[in-house]
Amino acid sequence: MSKKFREDLLSSNKEFSEVFSSLLKDGYINEFSDYLWDIINRDRTPIKIDNEPFAFKDLFHLNLNDGRCKMCSFLLVLLLDKFGIYSEAVECVNDSFKGTNGSSYGGHWYVEANINDNILCIDTSLVVTGSEETFKKLGHKVVRKYDIDSIFKSDPSLIDYYDNMIIKKD
């Protein structure tokens, strides 16, 4: 699986690339764990993009997460809720993301999930996880957090999506 958004950003922004590479090398950020991939792979709910149905996992395998950080964050919060994991979509600004696909001003979204009483930040565009402090080092400046109720208020159509989610339980 390629990580187009991340690769493009790292090749075009030397300063961000140095910070990212250092955090990855030192273990402060990590690739998605098997545990997280297992949750993502269980979602069988069709997501329509250009009238084509995709599963959530397809967005990562086909580089369809590029420029869709808000949608991916919202869908991940819904999915994690189905597994009893409290999470919030986090709206942020990162100056390093200015001018990237879907972000003219540096706006970005990621997820904070409470897993085993620890907050794990999950960036669906960079396809990495880390702590809140580490995400600040990446340049993510929090604007607002959205729990599942706030997400439903901002986009009521997601209530039907959530109610009809197809989750492979085993």
Short mmCIF file of the C-alpha atoms (twelve columns), coordinates in Angstrom:
data_MODEL
# 
_entry.id   MODEL 
# 
loop_
_atom_site.group_PDB 
_atom_site.id 
_atom_site.type_symbol 
_atom_site.label_atom_id 
_atom_site.label_alt_id 
_atom_site.label_comp_id 
_atom_site.label_asym_id 
_atom_site.label_seq_id 
_atom_site.Cartn_x 
_atom_site.Cartn_y 
_atom_site.Cartn_z 
_atom_site.pdbx_PDB_model_num 
ATOM 1   C CA . MET A 1   0.000   0.000   0.000  1 
ATOM 2   C CA . SER A 2   1.407   3.361   -0.959 1 
ATOM 3   C CA . LYS A 3   0.804   6.446   1.132  1 
ATOM 4   C CA . LYS A 4   0.488   9.093   -1.565 1 
ATOM 5   C CA . PHE A 5   -0.466  12.063  0.613  1 
ATOM 6   C CA . ARG A 6   2.380   11.386  3.028  1 
ATOM 7   C CA . GLU A 7   4.922   10.713  0.271  1 
ATOM 8   C CA . ASP A 8   3.955   13.885  -1.604 1 
ATOM 9   C CA . LEU A 9   4.139   15.991  1.560  1 
ATOM 10  C CA . LEU A 10  7.495   14.566  2.640  1 
ATOM 11  C CA . SER A 11  9.017   15.110  -0.801 1 
ATOM 12  C CA . SER A 12  7.729   18.688  -1.100 1 
ATOM 13  C CA . ASN A 13  8.348   19.977  2.440  1 
ATOM 14  C CA . LYS A 14  11.879  19.407  3.760  1 
ATOM 15  C CA . GLU A 15  11.199  20.876  7.209  1 
ATOM 16  C CA . PHE A 16  8.129   18.692  7.778  1 
ATOM 17  C CA . SER A 17  9.989   15.691  6.362  1 
ATOM 18  C CA . GLU A 18  12.799  16.106  8.894  1 
ATOM 19  C CA . VAL A 19  10.390  16.379  11.837 1 
ATOM 20  C CA . PHE A 20  8.264   13.451  10.601 1 
ATOM 21  C CA . SER A 21  11.270  11.207  9.914  1 
ATOM 22  C CA . SER A 22  12.800  11.938  13.307 1 
ATOM 23  C CA . LEU A 23  9.531   11.211  15.152 1 
ATOM 24  C CA . LEU A 24  9.049   7.987   13.183 1 
ATOM 25  C CA . LYS A 25  12.639  6.836   13.701 1 
ATOM 26  C CA . ASP A 26  12.467  7.528   17.449 1 
ATOM 27  C CA . GLY A 27  9.123   5.701   17.797 1 
ATOM 28  C CA . TYR A 28  7.020   8.744   18.716 1 
ATOM 29  C CA . ILE A 29  4.797   8.140   15.701 1 
ATOM 30  C CA . ASN A 30  4.043   4.704   14.309 1 
ATOM 31  C CA . GLU A 31  2.453   3.133   11.286 1 
ATOM 32  C CA . PHE A 32  -1.093  1.880   11.903 1 
ATOM 33  C CA . SER A 33  -0.979  -1.129  14.232 1 
ATOM 34  C CA . ASP A 34  -2.403  -4.539  13.366 1 
ATOM 35  C CA . TYR A 35  -5.107  -3.823  15.965 1 
ATOM 36  C CA . LEU A 36  -6.207  -0.651  14.123 1 
ATOM 37  C CA . TRP A 37  -6.042  -2.351  10.709 1 
ATOM 38  C CA . ASP A 38  -8.163  -5.179  12.097 1 
ATOM 39  C CA . ILE A 39  -10.879 -2.681  13.051 1 
ATOM 40  C CA . ILE A 40  -10.661 -0.886  9.691  1 
ATOM 41  C CA . ASN A 41  -10.780 -4.177  7.761  1 
ATOM 42  C CA . ARG A 42  -13.977 -5.260  9.535  1 
ATOM 43  C CA . ASP A 43  -16.004 -2.378  8.089  1 
ATOM 44  C CA . ARG A 44  -17.956 -3.508  5.044  1 
ATOM 45  C CA . THR A 45  -20.139 -0.425  4.722  1 
ATOM 46  C CA . PRO A 46  -20.188 0.926   1.162  1 
ATOM 47  C CA . ILE A 47  -18.789 4.438   0.758  1 
ATOM 48  C CA . LYS A 48  -19.723 6.125   -2.505 1 
ATOM 49  C CA . ILE A 49  -16.985 8.104   -4.238 1 
ATOM 50  C CA . ASP A 50  -17.764 9.227   -7.778 1 
ATOM 51  C CA . ASN A 51  -20.712 6.788   -7.731 1 
ATOM 52  C CA . GLU A 52  -18.387 3.831   -7.048 1 
ATOM 53  C CA . PRO A 53  -18.777 1.795   -3.846 1 
ATOM 54  C CA . PHE A 54  -15.717 1.312   -1.668 1 
ATOM 55  C CA . ALA A 55  -15.126 -0.102  1.813  1 
ATOM 56  C CA . PHE A 56  -13.282 2.058   4.349  1 
ATOM 57  C CA . LYS A 57  -10.114 -0.043  3.931  1 
ATOM 58  C CA . ASP A 58  -10.189 0.654   0.175  1 
ATOM 59  C CA . LEU A 59  -9.664  4.346   0.826  1 
ATOM 60  C CA . PHE A 60  -6.191  3.536   2.151  1 
ATOM 61  C CA . HIS A 61  -5.270  0.847   -0.374 1 
ATOM 62  C CA . LEU A 62  -6.331  2.961   -3.362 1 
ATOM 63  C CA . ASN A 63  -5.035  6.332   -2.062 1 
ATOM 64  C CA . LEU A 64  -8.576  7.665   -1.818 1 
ATOM 65  C CA . ASN A 65  -7.828  9.119   1.624  1 
ATOM 66  C CA . ASP A 66  -5.820  11.891  -0.065 1 
ATOM 67  C CA . GLY A 67  -7.770  15.135  0.398  1 
ATOM 68  C CA . ARG A 68  -10.539 13.416  2.369  1 
ATOM 69  C CA . CYS A 69  -9.262  13.784  5.937  1 
ATOM 70  C CA . LYS A 70  -12.573 15.081  7.313  1 
ATOM 71  C CA . MET A 71  -14.595 12.254  5.794  1 
ATOM 72  C CA . CYS A 72  -12.066 9.618   6.903  1 
ATOM 73  C CA . SER A 73  -11.945 11.041  10.430 1 
ATOM 74  C CA . PHE A 74  -15.724 11.136  10.757 1 
ATOM 75  C CA . LEU A 75  -16.060 7.577   9.413  1 
ATOM 76  C CA . LEU A 76  -13.330 6.319   11.741 1 
ATOM 77  C CA . VAL A 77  -15.114 7.847   14.752 1 
ATOM 78  C CA . LEU A 78  -18.327 6.066   13.716 1 
ATOM 79  C CA . LEU A 79  -16.470 2.797   13.206 1 
ATOM 80  C CA . LEU A 80  -14.634 2.996   16.531 1 
ATOM 81  C CA . ASP A 81  -17.949 3.689   18.272 1 
ATOM 82  C CA . LYS A 82  -19.324 0.433   16.823 1 
ATOM 83  C CA . PHE A 83  -16.503 -1.328  18.684 1 
ATOM 84  C CA . GLY A 84  -17.188 0.548   21.920 1 
ATOM 85  C CA . ILE A 85  -14.168 2.834   21.596 1 
ATOM 86  C CA . TYR A 86  -14.775 6.481   22.452 1 
ATOM 87  C CA . SER A 87  -13.147 8.840   19.980 1 
ATOM 88  C CA . GLU A 88  -13.370 12.352  18.620 1 
ATOM 89  C CA . ALA A 89  -12.666 13.848  15.225 1 
ATOM 90  C CA . VAL A 90  -10.201 16.688  15.655 1 
ATOM 91  C CA . GLU A 91  -10.258 19.698  13.376 1 
ATOM 92  C CA . CYS A 92  -6.836  21.307  13.252 1 
ATOM 93  C CA . VAL A 93  -4.583  23.541  11.207 1 
ATOM 94  C CA . ASN A 94  -1.094  22.560  10.119 1 
ATOM 95  C CA . ASP A 95  0.916   25.136  8.189  1 
ATOM 96  C CA . SER A 96  2.849   22.328  6.494  1 
ATOM 97  C CA . PHE A 97  -0.387  21.168  4.856  1 
ATOM 98  C CA . LYS A 98  -1.109  24.499  3.102  1 
ATOM 99  C CA . GLY A 99  -1.727  23.902  -0.575 1 
ATOM 100 C CA . THR A 100 -2.000  20.119  -0.299 1 
ATOM 101 C CA . ASN A 101 -4.896  18.230  -1.858 1 
ATOM 102 C CA . GLY A 102 -8.073  19.407  -0.126 1 
ATOM 103 C CA . SER A 103 -6.333  21.951  2.113  1 
ATOM 104 C CA . SER A 104 -5.709  25.397  0.686  1 
ATOM 105 C CA . TYR A 105 -5.148  26.998  4.120  1 
ATOM 106 C CA . GLY A 106 -3.658  24.076  6.077  1 
ATOM 107 C CA . GLY A 107 -6.923  22.751  7.498  1 
ATOM 108 C CA . HIS A 108 -6.752  19.102  8.488  1 
ATOM 109 C CA . TRP A 109 -8.568  16.414  10.505 1 
ATOM 110 C CA . TYR A 110 -7.430  13.481  12.600 1 
ATOM 111 C CA . VAL A 111 -8.933  11.269  15.331 1 
ATOM 112 C CA . GLU A 112 -8.266  10.974  19.051 1 
ATOM 113 C CA . ALA A 113 -9.318  7.560   20.378 1 
ATOM 114 C CA . ASN A 114 -9.422  6.383   23.978 1 
ATOM 115 C CA . ILE A 115 -7.922  2.909   23.746 1 
ATOM 116 C CA . ASN A 116 -7.199  1.125   27.034 1 
ATOM 117 C CA . ASP A 117 -7.456  4.432   28.937 1 
ATOM 118 C CA . ASN A 118 -4.813  6.054   26.708 1 
ATOM 119 C CA . ILE A 119 -5.408  8.718   24.080 1 
ATOM 120 C CA . LEU A 120 -4.139  7.586   20.696 1 
ATOM 121 C CA . CYS A 121 -4.082  10.129  17.882 1 
ATOM 122 C CA . ILE A 122 -4.771  8.625   14.459 1 
ATOM 123 C CA . ASP A 123 -3.994  10.540  11.271 1 
ATOM 124 C CA . THR A 124 -5.757  8.897   8.329  1 
ATOM 125 C CA . SER A 125 -3.893  11.041  5.785  1 
ATOM 126 C CA . LEU A 126 -0.391  10.374  7.070  1 
ATOM 127 C CA . VAL A 127 -1.429  6.837   8.123  1 
ATOM 128 C CA . VAL A 128 0.321   7.154   11.496 1 
ATOM 129 C CA . THR A 129 -0.561  7.162   15.174 1 
ATOM 130 C CA . GLY A 130 0.983   8.973   18.126 1 
ATOM 131 C CA . SER A 131 0.324   10.959  21.266 1 
ATOM 132 C CA . GLU A 132 -1.321  14.360  21.515 1 
ATOM 133 C CA . GLU A 133 2.085   15.896  22.267 1 
ATOM 134 C CA . THR A 134 3.648   14.231  19.241 1 
ATOM 135 C CA . PHE A 135 0.883   15.480  16.950 1 
ATOM 136 C CA . LYS A 136 1.628   19.002  18.210 1 
ATOM 137 C CA . LYS A 137 5.257   18.428  17.189 1 
ATOM 138 C CA . LEU A 138 3.977   17.487  13.713 1 
ATOM 139 C CA . GLY A 139 2.422   20.958  13.615 1 
ATOM 140 C CA . HIS A 140 -1.219  20.028  14.260 1 
ATOM 141 C CA . LYS A 141 -2.893  22.955  16.069 1 
ATOM 142 C CA . VAL A 142 -6.295  21.913  17.428 1 
ATOM 143 C CA . VAL A 143 -9.264  24.075  16.433 1 
ATOM 144 C CA . ARG A 144 -12.168 21.965  17.697 1 
ATOM 145 C CA . LYS A 145 -13.058 18.383  18.642 1 
ATOM 146 C CA . TYR A 146 -16.214 16.579  17.526 1 
ATOM 147 C CA . ASP A 147 -17.643 13.635  19.437 1 
ATOM 148 C CA . ILE A 148 -20.136 11.357  17.703 1 
ATOM 149 C CA . ASP A 149 -23.122 13.543  18.700 1 
ATOM 150 C CA . SER A 150 -21.415 16.661  17.295 1 
ATOM 151 C CA . ILE A 151 -20.666 14.771  14.092 1 
ATOM 152 C CA . PHE A 152 -24.326 13.795  13.731 1 
ATOM 153 C CA . LYS A 153 -25.383 17.417  14.336 1 
ATOM 154 C CA . SER A 154 -22.960 18.678  11.691 1 
ATOM 155 C CA . ASP A 155 -24.001 16.020  9.152  1 
ATOM 156 C CA . PRO A 156 -27.356 14.337  9.977  1 
ATOM 157 C CA . SER A 157 -27.051 12.020  6.963  1 
ATOM 158 C CA . LEU A 158 -24.351 10.160  8.886  1 
ATOM 159 C CA . ILE A 159 -26.997 8.919   11.354 1 
ATOM 160 C CA . ASP A 160 -28.467 6.662   8.658  1 
ATOM 161 C CA . TYR A 161 -24.970 5.665   7.555  1 
ATOM 162 C CA . TYR A 162 -24.102 4.722   11.162 1 
ATOM 163 C CA . ASP A 163 -27.352 2.811   11.707 1 
ATOM 164 C CA . ASN A 164 -26.752 0.794   8.531  1 
ATOM 165 C CA . MET A 165 -23.038 0.075   9.000  1 
ATOM 166 C CA . ILE A 166 -22.037 -3.474  8.090  1 
ATOM 167 C CA . ILE A 167 -19.405 -4.726  10.528 1 
ATOM 168 C CA . LYS A 168 -17.786 -8.136  10.306 1 
ATOM 169 C CA . LYS A 169 -17.625 -9.032  14.001 1 
ATOM 170 C CA . ASP A 170 -15.067 -11.854 13.800 1 
# 
